[in-house]
Amino acid sequence: MTQPTPAHERDHEDVPDSSTLMGLLHVLRKSHMELVGEDAAHRRFKEVATRGDARRYIEELMPHMAEEREKRRRHRHGGGK
């Protein structure tokens, strides 16, 4: 019988510079800069070194990105707020 694999067993691994994950992180950083400014976004992005850091960064930013997307969608469709 094999042991179940922990959901985040690779959290300690570094994020490779040339990986798809790093590409995604750079896209998120660019969007984050639009929301909070370049300095704040860069400071937060510098904390990402491992896959676990990346997961937490994505989990932290995605609700803000979704909220901003919804605001823009409502504005485009005449919702105002």
All heavy atoms as an XYZ file, in Angstrom:
662
protein
N       0.846     -1.186      0.000
C       0.000      0.000      0.000
C       0.887      1.244      0.000
O       1.797      1.368      0.803
C      -0.898     -0.039      1.231
C      -1.830      1.099      1.331
S      -2.951      0.791      2.722
C      -4.098      2.052      2.412
N       0.609      2.186     -0.893
C       1.402      3.406     -0.971
C       0.776      4.502     -0.129
O      -0.432      4.538      0.072
C       1.521      3.900     -2.434
O       0.214      4.149     -2.933
C       2.235      2.875     -3.300
N       1.637      5.385      0.331
C       1.172      6.519      1.128
C       0.616      7.603      0.202
O       1.138      7.812     -0.887
C       2.347      7.109      1.925
C       2.870      6.204      3.003
C       1.882      6.081      4.150
O       0.959      6.862      4.298
N       2.079      5.067      4.972
N      -0.443      8.283      0.626
C      -0.947      9.389     -0.192
C       0.087     10.509     -0.260
O       0.840     10.740      0.683
C      -2.211      9.849      0.537
C      -2.144      9.233      1.888
C      -1.210      8.066      1.829
N       0.132     11.172     -1.390
C       1.076     12.274     -1.589
C       0.484     13.552     -1.003
O      -0.650     13.908     -1.324
C       1.337     12.479     -3.092
O       1.779     11.249     -3.633
C       2.376     13.540     -3.335
N       1.243     14.245     -0.160
C       0.745     15.525      0.361
C       0.456     16.492     -0.789
O       1.169     16.504     -1.789
C       1.894     16.042      1.220
C       2.731     14.844      1.525
C       2.555     13.899      0.369
N      -0.591     17.281     -0.643
C      -1.038     18.167     -1.714
C       0.038     19.165     -2.154
O       0.099     19.543     -3.313
C      -2.289     18.911     -1.272
N       0.882     19.560     -1.240
C       1.857     20.606     -1.561
C       3.280     20.130     -1.264
O       4.102     20.881     -0.747
C       1.541     21.882     -0.783
C       0.150     22.378     -1.006
N      -0.278     22.854     -2.221
C      -0.908     22.451     -0.184
C      -1.552     23.203     -2.129
N      -1.957     22.964     -0.899
N       3.576     18.911     -1.616
C       4.888     18.345     -1.290
C       6.034     19.038     -2.011
O       7.171     18.965     -1.570
C       4.918     16.849     -1.566
C       5.009     16.480     -3.022
C       5.235     14.998     -3.233
O       5.110     14.222     -2.286
O       5.537     14.641     -4.372
N       5.771     19.736     -3.103
C       6.834     20.404     -3.864
C       6.986     21.880     -3.486
O       7.735     22.614     -4.125
C       6.556     20.262     -5.361
C       6.583     18.796     -5.806
C       6.250     18.632     -7.262
N       7.277     19.271     -8.078
C       7.131     19.523     -9.379
N       6.020     19.191     -9.998
N       8.095     20.097    -10.060
N       6.302     22.311     -2.445
C       6.343     23.719     -2.044
C       7.758     24.230     -1.793
O       8.022     25.410     -1.981
C       5.508     23.958     -0.791
C       4.031     24.153     -1.101
O       3.638     24.077     -2.280
O       3.272     24.385     -0.140
N       8.657     23.388     -1.376
C      10.022     23.814     -1.045
C      10.914     23.981     -2.284
O      11.988     24.565     -2.195
C      10.657     22.805     -0.094
C      10.872     21.477     -0.737
N       9.848     20.567     -0.902
C      11.971     20.915     -1.300
C      10.324     19.499     -1.523
N      11.596     19.681     -1.776
N      10.471     23.495     -3.437
C      11.281     23.575     -4.654
C      11.305     24.995     -5.207
O      10.292     25.692     -5.196
C      10.728     22.639     -5.726
C      10.815     21.182     -5.369
C      10.202     20.283     -6.427
O       9.893     20.760     -7.539
O      10.029     19.095     -6.135
N      12.460     25.399     -5.726
C      12.580     26.706     -6.376
C      11.732     26.747     -7.641
O      11.535     25.736     -8.302
C      14.033     27.001     -6.755
C      14.907     27.283     -5.548
O      14.357     27.631     -4.482
O      16.132     27.159     -5.678
N      11.262     27.942     -7.992
C      10.551     28.131     -9.255
C      11.608     28.378    -10.332
O      12.354     29.358    -10.248
C       9.586     29.336     -9.184
C       8.913     29.556    -10.532
C       8.557     29.152     -8.089
N      11.698     27.501    -11.332
C      12.693     27.704    -12.391
C      12.418     28.991    -13.176
O      11.269     29.288    -13.510
C      12.518     26.473    -13.289
C      11.799     25.471    -12.453
C      10.962     26.251    -11.495
N      13.466     29.744    -13.472
C      13.316     31.009    -14.189
C      12.634     30.855    -15.544
O      11.885     31.723    -15.963
C      14.672     31.679    -14.390
C      15.209     32.278    -13.104
O      14.404     32.570    -12.191
O      16.433     32.456    -13.008
N      12.906     29.770    -16.230
C      12.370     29.603    -17.585
C      11.087     28.768    -17.623
O      10.680     28.298    -18.673
C      13.429     28.949    -18.480
O      13.751     27.668    -17.968
N      10.434     28.622    -16.491
C       9.235     27.780    -16.430
C       7.970     28.542    -16.817
O       7.914     29.772    -16.777
C       9.067     27.216    -15.014
O       8.772     28.250    -14.105
N       6.967     27.774    -17.169
C       5.647     28.345    -17.439
C       5.110     29.031    -16.191
O       4.474     30.089    -16.278
C       4.679     27.241    -17.898
O       5.232     26.610    -19.059
C       3.310     27.780    -18.216
N       5.378     28.436    -15.040
C       4.934     29.029    -13.781
C       5.527     30.427    -13.608
O       4.819     31.367    -13.242
C       5.314     28.138    -12.601
C       4.993     28.677    -11.205
C       3.519     29.047    -11.062
C       5.415     27.671    -10.153
N       6.816     30.587    -13.891
C       7.433     31.909    -13.755
C       6.802     32.892    -14.736
O       6.589     34.061    -14.413
C       8.946     31.826    -13.966
C       9.655     33.140    -13.703
S       9.384     33.838    -12.045
C      10.529     32.860    -11.094
N       6.487     32.424    -15.943
C       5.802     33.289    -16.908
C       4.466     33.768    -16.368
O       4.131     34.954    -16.474
N       3.704     32.863    -15.771
C       2.427     33.232    -15.164
C       2.628     34.246    -14.044
O       1.890     35.224    -13.936
C       1.718     31.991    -14.617
C       0.496     32.265    -13.735
C      -0.625     32.870    -14.546
C       0.055     31.001    -13.042
N       3.639     34.030    -13.225
C       3.909     34.948    -12.115
C       4.233     36.349    -12.613
O       3.808     37.341    -12.012
C       5.044     34.410    -11.245
C       4.743     33.099    -10.520
C       5.998     32.582     -9.829
C       3.600     33.253     -9.544
N       4.952     36.450    -13.718
C       5.269     37.764    -14.284
C       4.012     38.460    -14.810
O       3.869     39.677    -14.666
C       6.334     37.638    -15.374
C       7.710     37.499    -14.829
N       8.428     38.556    -14.308
C       8.511     36.413    -14.706
C       9.601     38.130    -13.894
N       9.674     36.830    -14.122
N       3.108     37.698    -15.399
C       1.841     38.277    -15.852
C       1.046     38.790    -14.653
O       0.494     39.894    -14.684
C       1.029     37.242    -16.666
C      -0.384     37.734    -16.928
C       1.739     36.925    -17.973
N       0.997     37.996    -13.590
C       0.292     38.430    -12.377
C       0.928     39.680    -11.782
O       0.231     40.588    -11.325
C       0.269     37.313    -11.336
C      -0.734     36.205    -11.578
C      -0.554     35.102    -10.543
C      -2.148     36.741    -11.528
N       2.267     39.722    -11.777
C       2.947     40.899    -11.239
C       2.572     42.143    -12.037
O       2.319     43.205    -11.460
C       4.456     40.707    -11.255
C       5.185     41.916    -10.658
C       6.659     41.792    -10.763
N       7.023     41.826    -12.179
C       8.256     41.927    -12.618
N       9.263     41.975    -11.782
N       8.501     41.964    -13.899
N       2.512     42.023    -13.342
C       2.144     43.172    -14.169
C       0.733     43.655    -13.830
O       0.496     44.859    -13.685
C       2.238     42.795    -15.648
C       1.991     43.939    -16.568
C       2.217     43.538    -18.012
C       1.957     44.730    -18.920
N       2.152     44.398    -20.324
N      -0.192     42.725    -13.679
C      -1.552     43.102    -13.289
C      -1.582     43.707    -11.887
O      -2.298     44.671    -11.630
C      -2.470     41.876    -13.332
O      -2.583     41.402    -14.641
N      -0.788     43.137    -10.995
C      -0.712     43.643     -9.623
C      -0.183     45.078     -9.615
O      -0.653     45.926     -8.843
C       0.180     42.714     -8.802
C       0.097     42.927     -7.338
N       1.155     42.708     -6.502
C      -0.921     43.332     -6.539
C       0.799     42.980     -5.265
N      -0.451     43.358     -5.260
N       0.774     45.367    -10.488
C       1.328     46.727    -10.568
C       0.243     47.735    -10.933
O       0.243     48.855    -10.428
C       2.468     46.796    -11.594
C       3.728     46.149    -11.105
S       5.202     46.398    -12.138
C       4.672     45.968    -13.766
N      -0.682     47.341    -11.798
C      -1.774     48.237    -12.174
C      -2.678     48.548    -10.991
O      -3.257     49.623    -10.920
C      -2.597     47.633    -13.311
C      -1.862     47.582    -14.628
C      -2.727     47.024    -15.742
O      -3.971     47.126    -15.649
O      -2.151     46.485    -16.698
N      -2.779     47.608    -10.068
C      -3.664     47.795     -8.915
C      -3.007     48.549     -7.768
O      -3.650     49.375     -7.119
C      -4.152     46.440     -8.398
C      -5.062     45.646     -9.313
C      -5.389     44.300     -8.685
C      -6.334     46.414     -9.607
N      -1.729     48.245     -7.483
C      -1.105     48.790     -6.273
C       0.130     49.641     -6.543
O       0.702     50.197     -5.610
C      -0.728     47.671     -5.278
C      -1.959     46.882     -4.866
C       0.341     46.754     -5.837
N       0.543     49.731     -7.789
C       1.744     50.494     -8.108
C       2.958     49.593     -8.244
O       3.003     48.484     -7.699
N       3.925     50.083     -8.985
C       5.098     49.279     -9.311
C       5.911     48.882     -8.092
O       6.318     47.727     -7.958
C       5.982     50.058    -10.294
C       7.087     49.240    -10.879
C       7.815     49.952    -12.000
O       7.207     50.792    -12.682
O       9.002     49.653    -12.177
N       6.163     49.823     -7.189
C       7.009     49.520     -6.030
C       6.404     48.446     -5.134
O       7.083     47.489     -4.748
C       7.289     50.783     -5.212
C       8.182     51.766     -5.936
O       8.909     51.343     -6.862
O       8.152     52.951     -5.583
N       5.132     48.593     -4.788
C       4.477     47.621     -3.910
C       4.413     46.244     -4.572
O       4.674     45.226     -3.928
C       3.076     48.091     -3.537
N       4.086     46.221     -5.853
C       4.004     44.938     -6.559
C       5.379     44.283     -6.645
O       5.509     43.073     -6.458
C       3.420     45.138     -7.952
N       6.405     45.075     -6.899
C       7.759     44.524     -6.998
C       8.220     43.983     -5.647
O       8.805     42.898     -5.590
C       8.730     45.583     -7.511
C      10.110     45.065     -7.734
N      10.400     44.139     -8.705
C      11.268     45.322     -7.090
C      11.693     43.854     -8.653
N      12.235     44.557     -7.688
N       7.934     44.703     -4.566
C       8.319     44.226     -3.231
C       7.670     42.883     -2.933
O       8.316     41.958     -2.443
C       7.922     45.239     -2.156
C       8.907     46.359     -1.973
C       8.640     47.158     -0.703
N       7.285     47.686     -0.623
C       6.896     48.844     -1.170
N       7.750     49.588     -1.835
N       5.649     49.235     -1.043
N       6.391     42.751     -3.263
C       5.688     41.487     -2.996
C       6.239     40.372     -3.880
O       6.446     39.251     -3.432
C       4.176     41.675     -3.214
C       3.358     40.404     -3.025
C       3.509     39.866     -1.610
N       2.801     38.614     -1.438
C       3.366     37.405     -1.564
N       4.641     37.294     -1.884
N       2.648     36.309     -1.362
N       6.494     40.673     -5.139
C       6.986     39.674     -6.077
C       8.361     39.151     -5.672
O       8.651     37.960     -5.858
C       7.037     40.268     -7.487
C       7.412     39.285     -8.550
C       6.476     38.386     -9.027
C       8.686     39.254     -9.064
C       6.814     37.462    -10.012
C       9.037     38.343    -10.055
C       8.095     37.448    -10.523
N       9.189     40.000     -5.096
C      10.536     39.591     -4.686
C      10.503     38.508     -3.611
O      11.484     37.797     -3.427
C      11.334     40.797     -4.181
C      11.883     41.665     -5.282
C      12.587     42.894     -4.781
C      13.618     42.602     -3.733
N      14.388     43.771     -3.319
N       9.389     38.360     -2.927
C       9.261     37.341     -1.877
C       9.026     35.947     -2.449
O       9.064     34.964     -1.716
C       8.102     37.701     -0.949
C       8.303     39.003     -0.203
C       7.065     39.415      0.579
O       6.116     38.604      0.711
O       7.037     40.560      1.045
N       8.764     35.847     -3.749
C       8.450     34.563     -4.375
C       9.738     33.897     -4.856
O      10.415     34.410     -5.745
C       7.475     34.746     -5.558
C       7.203     33.411     -6.244
C       6.182     35.392     -5.089
N      10.070     32.765     -4.245
C      11.260     32.012     -4.646
C      10.939     30.542     -4.872
O      11.519     29.911     -5.749
C      12.352     32.152     -3.597
N      10.021     30.007     -4.100
C       9.705     28.573     -4.181
C       8.302     28.367     -4.759
O       7.521     29.314     -4.854
C       9.755     27.927     -2.787
O       8.701     28.475     -1.987
C      11.110     28.136     -2.121
N       8.013     27.130     -5.075
C       6.674     26.802     -5.571
C       5.608     27.119     -4.516
O       4.508     27.551     -4.853
C       6.605     25.339     -5.971
C       7.385     25.036     -7.229
C       7.311     23.552     -7.580
N       8.064     23.265     -8.773
C       7.565     23.327    -10.010
N       6.318     23.671    -10.194
N       8.331     23.054    -11.055
N       5.930     26.938     -3.262
C       4.991     27.282     -2.197
C       4.745     28.776     -2.143
O       3.607     29.220     -1.975
N       5.819     29.564     -2.288
C       5.671     31.024     -2.352
C       4.781     31.407     -3.526
O       3.924     32.286     -3.412
C       7.027     31.714     -2.533
C       7.984     31.514     -1.384
O       7.533     31.256     -0.246
O       9.214     31.613     -1.631
N       5.011     30.756     -4.660
C       4.231     31.047     -5.868
C       2.762     30.724     -5.653
O       1.881     31.503     -6.021
C       4.786     30.263     -7.048
N       2.486     29.575     -5.042
C       1.100     29.187     -4.772
C       0.417     30.216     -3.881
O      -0.702     30.668     -4.149
C       1.045     27.796     -4.130
C      -0.369     27.314     -3.847
C      -0.408     25.909     -3.262
N       0.557     25.682     -2.199
C       0.408     26.112     -0.942
N      -0.655     26.802     -0.604
N       1.318     25.849     -0.034
N       1.106     30.624     -2.822
C       0.530     31.619     -1.906
C       0.335     32.972     -2.605
O      -0.667     33.653     -2.381
C       1.399     31.756     -0.664
C       1.269     30.541      0.263
C       2.074     30.683      1.537
N       3.510     30.645      1.292
C       4.222     29.531      1.168
N       3.632     28.355      1.269
N       5.524     29.588      0.955
N       1.287     33.359     -3.457
C       1.192     34.611     -4.219
C      -0.045     34.575     -5.122
O      -0.832     35.527     -5.149
C       2.474     34.763     -5.039
C       2.584     35.997     -5.891
C       2.740     37.251     -5.322
C       2.593     35.915     -7.280
C       2.894     38.381     -6.101
C       2.749     37.031     -8.075
C       2.895     38.270     -7.479
O       3.040     39.389     -8.257
N      -0.216     33.479     -5.836
C      -1.369     33.330     -6.726
C      -2.658     33.358     -5.911
O      -3.615     34.067     -6.267
C      -1.255     32.033     -7.547
C      -0.087     32.148     -8.532
C      -2.557     31.731     -8.276
C       0.339     30.828     -9.143
N      -2.702     32.618     -4.806
C      -3.897     32.583     -3.963
C      -4.215     33.952     -3.378
O      -5.381     34.304     -3.192
C      -3.725     31.560     -2.839
C      -3.751     30.131     -3.320
C      -3.367     29.118     -2.252
O      -2.893     29.517     -1.156
O      -3.527     27.911     -2.508
N      -3.183     34.732     -3.098
C      -3.363     36.077     -2.550
C      -3.888     37.045     -3.608
O      -4.779     37.852     -3.340
C      -2.012     36.574     -2.025
C      -2.009     37.995     -1.518
C      -0.601     38.453     -1.153
O       0.190     37.640     -0.622
O      -0.297     39.627     -1.414
N      -3.338     36.969     -4.815
C      -3.673     37.949     -5.842
C      -4.963     37.659     -6.596
O      -5.653     38.595     -7.006
C      -2.536     38.070     -6.851
C      -1.248     38.684     -6.331
C      -0.240     38.814     -7.460
C      -1.485     40.033     -5.693
N      -5.281     36.395     -6.796
C      -6.421     36.070     -7.646
C      -7.741     36.679     -7.184
O      -8.494     37.176     -8.032
C      -6.542     34.557     -7.835
C      -5.441     33.982     -8.710
S      -5.176     34.842    -10.289
C      -6.722     34.492    -11.111
N      -8.059     36.715     -5.911
C      -9.317     37.379     -5.523
C      -9.325     38.866     -5.891
O     -10.350     39.396     -6.321
C      -9.377     37.190     -4.005
C      -8.524     36.004     -3.734
C      -7.432     36.054     -4.763
N      -8.185     39.533     -5.763
C      -8.100     40.955     -6.123
C      -8.253     41.137     -7.628
O      -8.909     42.075     -8.080
C      -6.770     41.553     -5.654
C      -6.572     41.469     -4.181
N      -7.298     42.218     -3.277
C      -5.739     40.700     -3.440
C      -6.924     41.921     -2.055
N      -5.981     41.002     -2.116
N      -7.640     40.237     -8.390
C      -7.748     40.310     -9.847
C      -9.185     40.057    -10.287
O      -9.709     40.737    -11.165
C      -6.821     39.285    -10.515
C      -5.365     39.440    -10.218
S      -4.747     41.034    -10.754
C      -3.303     41.143     -9.720
N      -9.827     39.079     -9.674
C     -11.214     38.764    -10.025
C     -12.133     39.934     -9.674
O     -13.045     40.271    -10.448
C     -11.664     37.497     -9.302
N     -11.892     40.558     -8.537
C     -12.704     41.709     -8.132
C     -12.530     42.864     -9.117
O     -13.510     43.496     -9.531
C     -12.297     42.158     -6.729
C     -13.078     43.327     -6.204
C     -12.626     43.740     -4.809
O     -12.096     42.899     -4.068
O     -12.807     44.926     -4.484
N     -11.302     43.126     -9.507
C     -11.039     44.200    -10.462
C     -11.662     43.891    -11.820
O     -12.243     44.760    -12.463
C      -9.532     44.418    -10.624
C      -9.175     45.572    -11.517
C      -9.638     46.930    -11.023
O      -9.872     47.109     -9.814
O      -9.781     47.849    -11.866
N     -11.556     42.640    -12.257
C     -12.175     42.236    -13.524
C     -13.684     42.452    -13.475
O     -14.283     42.955    -14.426
C     -11.854     40.774    -13.812
C     -12.410     40.306    -15.152
C     -12.098     38.860    -15.436
N     -12.747     38.013    -14.444
C     -12.170     37.027    -13.785
N     -10.911     36.726    -14.005
N     -12.838     36.316    -12.905
N     -14.299     42.100    -12.361
C     -15.747     42.278    -12.222
C     -16.120     43.765    -12.232
O     -17.111     44.147    -12.854
C     -16.248     41.604    -10.948
C     -17.740     41.615    -10.796
C     -18.482     40.946    -11.947
O     -17.975     39.984    -12.532
O     -19.596     41.412    -12.275
N     -15.332     44.603    -11.566
C     -15.581     46.053    -11.585
C     -15.531     46.582    -13.004
O     -16.389     47.365    -13.420
C     -14.531     46.795    -10.752
C     -14.716     46.727     -9.280
C     -13.620     47.540     -8.614
C     -13.559     47.307     -7.134
N     -12.416     48.013     -6.526
N     -14.533     46.174    -13.759
C     -14.377     46.638    -15.145
C     -15.517     46.121    -16.016
O     -16.001     46.828    -16.886
C     -13.020     46.219    -15.696
C     -11.894     46.966    -15.032
C     -10.550     46.525    -15.523
N      -9.502     47.177    -14.739
C      -8.293     47.419    -15.192
N      -7.940     47.051    -16.410
N      -7.407     48.019    -14.433
N     -15.926     44.882    -15.778
C     -17.036     44.311    -16.543
C     -18.324     45.093    -16.279
O     -19.051     45.429    -17.209
C     -17.208     42.844    -16.160
C     -18.257     42.123    -16.988
C     -18.328     40.647    -16.641
N     -17.098     40.005    -17.087
C     -16.476     39.020    -16.440
N     -16.966     38.563    -15.311
N     -15.391     38.488    -16.912
N     -18.580     45.395    -15.007
C     -19.785     46.166    -14.667
C     -19.720     47.555    -15.281
O     -20.720     48.059    -15.785
C     -19.939     46.273    -13.153
C     -20.482     45.020    -12.505
C     -20.920     45.264    -11.068
N     -19.917     45.895    -10.244
C     -19.087     45.271     -9.417
N     -19.139     43.966     -9.304
N     -18.215     45.938     -8.708
N     -18.563     48.170    -15.244
C     -18.408     49.517    -15.803
C     -18.659     49.504    -17.316
O     -19.326     50.388    -17.851
C     -17.006     50.052    -15.482
C     -16.785     51.432    -15.986
N     -17.355     52.542    -15.415
C     -16.047     51.882    -17.029
C     -17.002     53.609    -16.065
N     -16.196     53.241    -17.058
N     -18.117     48.482    -17.995
C     -18.307     48.362    -19.441
C     -19.770     48.184    -19.810
O     -20.221     48.639    -20.850
C     -17.530     47.158    -19.982
C     -16.197     47.472    -20.547
C     -15.645     46.352    -21.409
N     -15.953     44.997    -20.970
C     -15.201     44.256    -20.182
N     -14.071     44.723    -19.714
N     -15.569     43.035    -19.866
N     -20.496     47.502    -18.968
C     -21.888     47.191    -19.276
C     -22.854     48.176    -18.608
O     -24.027     47.875    -18.467
C     -22.227     45.765    -18.867
C     -21.444     44.748    -19.635
N     -21.433     44.691    -20.999
C     -20.612     43.772    -19.231
C     -20.646     43.710    -21.405
N     -20.123     43.145    -20.352
N     -22.328     49.323    -18.185
C     -23.185     50.360    -17.636
C     -23.618     50.189    -16.219
O     -24.509     50.870    -15.761
N     -22.949     49.317    -15.473
C     -23.313     49.095    -14.086
C     -22.818     50.196    -13.156
O     -23.260     50.310    -12.037
N     -21.842     50.966    -13.617
C     -21.385     52.096    -12.832
C     -20.390     51.752    -11.764
O     -19.231     52.022    -11.863
N     -20.835     51.178    -10.692
C     -20.011     50.946     -9.507
C     -18.738     50.320     -9.866
O     -18.068     49.581     -9.915
C     -20.749     50.103     -8.487
C     -21.910     50.838     -7.919
C     -22.600     49.985     -6.883
C     -23.828     50.684     -6.352
N     -24.549     49.910     -5.412
